[in-house]
């Protein structure tokens, strides 16, 4: 089976320093609040999702002292962080392999647990023209 | 009339140094080529759009010596550049005013001509938590 790329953009990740302040800002901009809040201790982030009729916005703030998000904010400041594509479960590992074979570098040896109970696999921005890419899938 | 926010994410803009190289890369990643190519002399960019089932990807490369995109690349390198929301024409100026009233800073006094013949209005990242936002609309 060949993965049916291109897959839909599921969400755009945005790094923020203060999640409460960012939620207030986006609630004003969108005219409605977030539809999902979660803290991912293993990823070192607290997140808030805002729905639009197409892709969603995921705000990510550092959680804990060793958060990679804290490092990102210290180096680059708040702003655009990653793009996530949603892949059907039956094509998920095939698509990860296909992209890896193309030269994209997975950040972890296997998918990890992300927000909303999804599997997530990140690929290094240096292997994707400066863009951190996520492939996510509902288990 | 109150604008019916949130509006759909139309596309995500990505700054690239070499458009041909980037088109080849994304064509491999997506398994299909771009559906639209255009040079916007007034904006100083050449662009390529790739469709996904939700939002699109817009690759932007500098065009001309005074391109703001060349300045962006020199300062930040290639990567995520902006998020564009699509607003129906009858709500477009109202939504620009609503966001301006919220404190978002328009980059130009009025919308300008963007890709695909659309009107585009950018808002300064400093007024939107580090994210360059575009509102676009079909005239």
Interface residues (C-beta under 8 A of the other chain):
Chain A: X3 X5 X6 X7 X8 X9 X10 X12 X14 X15 X16 X22 X25 X28 X29 X30 X31 X32 X50 X51 X52 X53 X54 X55 X57 X77 X78 X79 X80 X81 X82 X83 X85 X99 X102 X104 X125 X128 X129 X130 X131
Chain B: X3 X5 X6 X7 X8 X9 X10 X12 X14 X15 X16 X22 X25 X28 X29 X30 X31 X32 X50 X51 X52 X53 X54 X55 X57 X77 X78 X79 X80 X81 X82 X83 X85 X99 X102 X104 X125 X128 X129 X130 X131
